[in-house]
Amino acid sequence: MKKPIIGIVPLFDEYKDSYWMLPGYMLSIEKCGGIPIMLPLTTNKENIKELTKHCNGFLFSGGHDVNPNMYKEEKSEKCHNICYERDEMETILFEEIIKEDKPLLAICRGIQIINVLLGGSLYQDLQTQKGLHHVQKPPYDINLHKVDIIKDTPLYNLLNLNEIGVNSYHHQAIKDLAEDLKPMAVSKDGLIEGVYLEDKKFVWGLQWHPEFNYEKEETSIKIIKEFINKCK
């Protein structure tokens, strides 16, 4: 059986005018039997349609804050830099992924933008809006807090655990959950940190970072392996 090709949305550095990638995204996919490729940062609809055809699955990586205009809010002072091109690219790509029913693992910013694209909203800054601090200092492969896993969800069925420890590096999070998304993990302080689309082959969003701790956390490697298996 051929190894599935996984397209990863690139990170963008506006100061260096460069695309880049954290190695954990690629190395974890390789370890679990996939072939990772970094996608171009493009808003060309025809090119994105071709990419959707040729990739077996997709990973929405972390990165810039989602433009609050996408969920009908003004940008606050605490909202960080926005990459408009990436917002547009992921809007087009997500539509194609859903249309073609391709597997998608959405991490950090990823869970946030799929929630917005499906009609949900975000906290623009957890510290000022909720009094919560979910940004840990290095190393990022240790757990900062725990999340409760909701029973009878795909994540619970995979892990068979009521709670797990997770790392955490985000200042935004889901505020209003999109109607079509179902929660599957909630932090002890009440934030939705895991979601899925129940009528699709595999569309999962995680607020934590399995790509940082897949070498030491069994739960992280299980999640990535499940994603790769769904891409075959």
C-alpha positions as CSV (number, residue, x, y, z in Angstrom):
1,M,0.0,0.0,0.0
2,K,1.3,3.4,-1.0
3,K,2.1,5.8,1.8
4,P,-0.5,8.7,2.0
5,I,0.7,12.2,1.1
6,I,-0.2,14.8,3.7
7,G,-0.3,18.5,2.7
8,I,0.7,20.9,5.5
9,V,-0.4,24.5,5.3
10,P,2.9,26.6,5.6
11,L,3.8,29.0,8.4
12,F,4.6,32.5,7.2
13,D,7.1,35.0,8.5
14,E,6.2,38.5,7.3
15,Y,9.3,40.0,8.7
16,K,11.6,37.8,6.6
17,D,9.0,37.4,3.8
18,S,9.4,33.6,4.0
19,Y,7.5,30.4,4.3
20,W,8.7,27.9,6.9
21,M,7.8,24.8,8.8
22,L,8.3,23.3,12.3
23,P,10.0,19.9,11.9
24,G,7.6,18.2,14.4
25,Y,4.7,18.4,11.9
26,M,6.7,16.6,9.2
27,L,8.6,14.2,11.4
28,S,5.5,13.0,13.3
29,I,3.7,12.3,10.0
30,E,6.7,10.4,8.7
31,K,7.0,8.4,11.9
32,C,3.3,7.4,11.6
33,G,3.6,6.2,7.9
34,G,2.8,9.3,5.9
35,I,4.7,11.5,3.5
36,P,4.5,15.2,4.5
37,I,4.8,18.0,2.0
38,M,4.6,21.7,2.7
39,L,2.0,23.4,0.6
40,P,2.6,26.8,-1.2
41,L,0.9,29.8,0.4
42,T,-1.6,30.5,-2.4
43,T,-5.1,31.8,-2.9
44,N,-5.3,30.5,-6.5
45,K,-8.5,28.4,-6.5
46,E,-7.5,26.1,-9.4
47,N,-4.1,25.3,-7.8
48,I,-5.8,24.6,-4.5
49,K,-8.3,22.2,-6.2
50,E,-5.3,20.4,-7.8
51,L,-3.6,20.1,-4.5
52,T,-6.7,18.7,-2.9
53,K,-6.8,16.0,-5.6
54,H,-3.2,15.0,-5.2
55,C,-3.0,14.9,-1.4
56,N,-4.6,12.1,0.6
57,G,-5.0,14.3,3.7
58,F,-4.2,17.7,5.1
59,L,-2.8,19.3,8.3
60,F,-3.8,22.8,9.3
61,S,-0.8,24.0,11.3
62,G,-0.5,26.7,14.0
63,G,0.4,30.3,13.2
64,H,-1.1,33.8,12.9
65,D,-4.3,34.8,14.6
66,V,-7.5,34.4,12.5
67,N,-8.9,37.7,11.2
68,P,-11.7,38.7,13.6
69,N,-13.7,40.1,10.7
70,M,-14.3,36.5,9.7
71,Y,-16.5,36.1,12.8
72,K,-17.9,39.6,12.6
73,E,-15.8,41.3,15.3
74,E,-13.5,44.3,15.3
75,K,-9.8,43.5,15.8
76,S,-8.8,44.2,19.5
77,E,-5.4,45.5,20.6
78,K,-4.7,42.1,22.0
79,C,-5.2,40.3,18.7
80,H,-1.8,39.5,17.2
81,N,-0.6,39.7,13.6
82,I,-3.0,38.4,10.9
83,C,-2.0,36.7,7.6
84,Y,-4.8,37.6,5.2
85,E,-3.5,35.3,2.5
86,R,-3.5,32.3,4.8
87,D,-7.0,33.0,6.0
88,E,-8.2,33.1,2.4
89,M,-6.2,30.0,1.4
90,E,-7.6,27.9,4.3
91,T,-11.1,29.1,3.5
92,I,-10.8,27.8,-0.1
93,L,-8.9,24.7,1.0
94,F,-11.3,23.8,3.7
95,E,-14.2,24.0,1.3
96,E,-12.5,21.6,-1.1
97,I,-11.5,19.2,1.8
98,I,-15.1,19.0,2.9
99,K,-16.4,18.6,-0.7
100,E,-14.0,15.8,-1.4
101,D,-14.2,14.3,2.2
102,K,-10.5,14.3,2.6
103,P,-9.1,13.8,6.2
104,L,-8.0,16.9,8.1
105,L,-6.1,17.3,11.3
106,A,-6.3,20.9,12.5
107,I,-3.9,22.0,15.2
108,C,-4.0,25.2,17.4
109,R,-4.8,27.9,14.9
110,G,-6.3,25.1,12.8
111,I,-9.1,24.3,15.3
112,Q,-9.8,28.0,15.5
113,I,-10.2,28.7,11.8
114,I,-12.3,25.6,11.1
115,N,-14.6,26.7,13.9
116,V,-14.8,30.2,12.4
117,L,-15.3,28.9,8.9
118,L,-18.3,26.8,10.1
119,G,-19.9,29.8,11.8
120,G,-18.3,29.9,15.3
121,S,-16.3,32.6,17.1
122,L,-13.1,33.0,19.1
123,Y,-11.8,34.7,22.2
124,Q,-9.3,37.2,20.7
125,D,-7.2,37.1,23.9
126,L,-7.8,34.6,26.7
127,Q,-5.8,36.6,29.3
128,T,-7.9,39.7,29.0
129,Q,-11.3,38.2,28.1
130,K,-11.3,35.1,30.4
131,G,-8.4,35.6,32.8
132,L,-6.8,32.4,31.5
133,H,-3.1,31.8,30.6
134,H,-2.5,28.9,28.2
135,V,0.9,29.9,26.9
136,Q,3.7,27.7,28.3
137,K,7.4,28.4,28.1
138,P,9.9,25.9,26.5
139,P,10.2,23.0,26.5
140,Y,6.9,22.4,24.7
141,D,7.0,18.6,25.1
142,I,5.8,18.7,28.7
143,N,2.1,18.9,29.8
144,L,0.8,22.2,31.1
145,H,-2.8,21.1,32.0
146,K,-5.3,18.4,31.6
147,V,-8.4,18.0,29.4
148,D,-11.5,15.9,29.9
149,I,-12.3,13.6,27.1
150,I,-16.0,13.4,26.3
151,K,-17.4,9.9,26.1
152,D,-18.8,8.5,22.9
153,T,-16.6,10.7,20.8
154,P,-13.9,9.6,18.3
155,L,-11.1,10.8,20.6
156,Y,-12.5,8.8,23.6
157,N,-13.0,5.7,21.4
158,L,-9.4,6.0,20.3
159,L,-7.7,6.7,23.6
160,N,-10.2,5.1,26.0
161,L,-9.3,7.6,28.6
162,N,-11.4,10.1,30.6
163,E,-8.7,12.7,30.7
164,I,-5.2,13.4,29.3
165,G,-2.4,15.8,30.0
166,V,-1.7,18.3,27.1
167,N,0.9,20.9,26.3
168,S,-0.5,24.4,25.6
169,Y,0.7,27.4,23.5
170,H,-2.2,29.6,22.5
171,H,-3.7,32.9,23.5
172,Q,-6.9,32.5,21.5
173,A,-9.5,29.7,21.7
174,I,-13.1,28.8,20.7
175,K,-15.7,31.1,22.2
176,D,-18.9,30.1,20.4
177,L,-18.7,26.6,19.0
178,A,-19.9,26.2,15.4
179,E,-23.2,24.3,15.1
180,D,-21.8,21.5,13.0
181,L,-18.8,20.9,15.2
182,K,-19.0,18.5,18.1
183,P,-16.8,18.9,21.2
184,M,-14.6,15.9,22.3
185,A,-12.2,17.5,24.8
186,V,-12.6,20.3,27.3
187,S,-10.0,21.9,29.6
188,K,-10.5,21.9,33.3
189,D,-11.1,25.7,33.1
190,G,-13.9,25.2,30.5
191,L,-12.3,25.8,27.1
192,I,-13.2,23.5,24.2
193,E,-9.9,22.0,23.1
194,G,-11.0,19.1,20.8
195,V,-13.7,19.0,18.1
196,Y,-14.8,16.9,15.2
197,L,-17.3,16.7,12.3
198,E,-19.3,13.6,12.8
199,D,-20.4,13.1,9.2
200,K,-16.9,13.2,7.7
201,K,-14.2,10.6,7.4
202,F,-11.8,12.5,9.7
203,V,-12.0,16.2,10.5
204,W,-10.5,16.7,13.9
205,G,-9.4,19.9,15.6
206,L,-7.0,20.0,18.6
207,Q,-6.0,23.1,20.6
208,W,-2.9,21.4,21.9
209,H,0.3,20.4,20.0
210,P,0.9,16.7,19.4
211,E,3.7,17.6,17.0
212,F,5.8,18.8,19.9
213,N,5.5,15.8,22.2
214,Y,4.7,12.8,19.9
215,E,8.1,11.2,20.8
216,K,7.2,10.9,24.5
217,E,3.3,11.1,24.7
218,E,1.5,7.9,23.7
219,T,-1.8,9.9,23.3
220,S,-0.1,12.2,20.7
221,I,1.3,9.4,18.6
222,K,-2.0,7.5,18.7
223,I,-3.8,10.6,17.4
224,I,-1.4,11.2,14.5
225,K,-1.4,7.5,13.6
226,E,-5.2,7.5,13.5
227,F,-5.1,10.5,11.2
228,I,-2.6,8.8,8.8
229,N,-4.6,5.6,8.8
230,K,-7.7,7.6,7.7
231,C,-5.7,9.0,4.8
232,K,-4.9,5.6,3.4
